[in-house]
Amino acid sequence: MKLTLLLTIFLLALPSFAGLPHVILSGDKGETLDGGTFDTAVLKEKIYMVVHIDPDAASLNEHVDEALEAANFQSKYYGSVAIINAKATWMPNGIIKIALKGQRKKHPDTIYVLDYSKTFVNEWNFKDDSSSYMVLNKKGIPIFRKDGKLSDQDVKTLIKTIRDNLK
């Protein structure tokens, strides 16, 4: 009887653990563009678009970035995070930071994260040496994911997924 009760409690609690592994980047592992700690616990209460990218593959999905920009989602309900896989490129981190500061002028609400240790490749299984797009719902659970080059249909599905989950 006790085993059944414990099993039932565990199964009822399971959905709260159905998200992604909790990740904190600081120090040698990574940082935000401003040099602070990044904690994935902040990726809740809004729909978040998470882009994980190798700087050498930055142009692979420019059409996706243009579509997201054109969609003009309200920052009250939507957030974006750009995770740069700094370990996957030959570019020095200082050059990457300069480029990201230019991007931040264009997208000031985006959280920019530098991953120096491929933590997100290992913990969230993002594709290495490429780009990945993931949409998280308000509970931080993935509701869309695509690695590599996105097709036009993938982009439509991505935009629709975000729209359908706003508010």
N, C-alpha and C positions, 0 to 999 in steps of 0.2 A: 504494500500500500504506500509506504514512504517513497519507494523507488518510483512508483507511478506518479505521485505528487511532484517529486523533484523533476522528473522527465517532462511533465506538463508545464511546470514553471519555466524550465529551460526552453521548451519549444515556443511558449508565448513570448519570451524575451528575445528569441532569435531574430525577428525583423529589425530590432535596433542594432544588431551587429551585421546586418546585410550589406553595409556600405563598404567603402574602400579602407585599406589599412591607414591608420592615423600616421601622418608624417610631419616631422618637425625638422626644418633645415636651419642650421646655424654654423658659424665657424667654417671649418674646412669642408663641411658637407654642402654648404650653400647659404644663400642669403637673398633678401629682397634687393632691389636695385638701390635702395637707400642704405644698405648695409645691415638691415635688421633681420631678425629671425622670422621665418615663414612657418606658419602652423596651419595645416589643412583643416583644423577645427573651425576656421572662419568661413569655410565654404558651405554655409547653411543659411537658411531664411531668404534666399533669393535663388533664382535659376542661375547657375554658373556655367559659363563656357570656358573650359580648360583646354588650352592649346599647349602641347608639349612639342618642342621643336629643336632640331639640330640646326645651328646657324648656317651650316653649309646647304641646308635644304629649305632655306627661307622662302624661296620663290616657288616651291612645289605647289602650294595651295593659295597663291595670291587671290585667285577667283573666290575662294571661300571667305577670306578676309574682306573683300569688296562686298560680297553679299551680306555679311554680318553688319558691316558699316551701313549699307543701304537700308537694312531692316530697321535701324534706328530704335533699338529696344530701350525702354526707359530704365535708367540706372536705379530707380526705386525698386524695381522688380528683377533686374538682370545685372549680373556682374561678370567680369572676364578676368582670366588669369593666364598669363603667358609664362610658361616654364621653359627656360632655356637650358638645353642639355649641353652645358659648357664643356663637359668632358669629351664630347663627341666631335669636337672641331679642333683644327690647328690654330684657330684664331686666339690671340691672347685675351684674357678676361677684360683687360682695360679697353680694348677695341670694342668688345661686345657691349660693355657698359655705355660707351659713348654712343653707339648705335641705338641702344635701348632708350637713352635719354632723349634722343630725337624722336623715337616712336612715342614716348610718353607725352610729348607735346601734342601729338596727333590724337592720342588715346589716353587722356589724363586719369580716367577712372579705372584703367586696367592695372592689376597687380602684376608687377614684373618680378620674376624669381629666377635666380641663377642656381642651377643644380650642378655643383662641382664634382659630384661623386656618383652620378647615374642612379641616384636614389629612386627616382620615379620610374626609371626603366626596370629596376629590380622590385620595387614595392607595388607599383600599379601596372606593371607589365606593358608600359608604353614601348613602342617600337624604337629601337636604337637607330641612330643615323638616319632619321626620317622625321616625319611630323605625325602627330596624332591629335584628333579632336574628340573631346568628351563633354557631354552636357550632364550636369548634376542637377537633380531636383532640389527642392527646398530642404530636404533632409540629408543632402550630401550623397545621394545614391545615384549611380550612373543610369541615365535613361537613353543615351545615345553614345556610340563610340565608333570611330573609324580611324584606322591607321593607314598611312601612306597617302597617295593622291586620291582626293575625293572626286567622284564623277559629278556631273550636273544633277543627277537624281539624288546622290548623297547630300548635296548642298540643299536641295529642296526639302529633303527629309529632315535635315538638321534644323533649318529655319522653322519648319512646321512643328517639330518637336519643342523647340523653344517657345514658339507662340502658344501652342496648346497647353503649356505648363506655367505660363505667366499668371500672376495674381492669385 
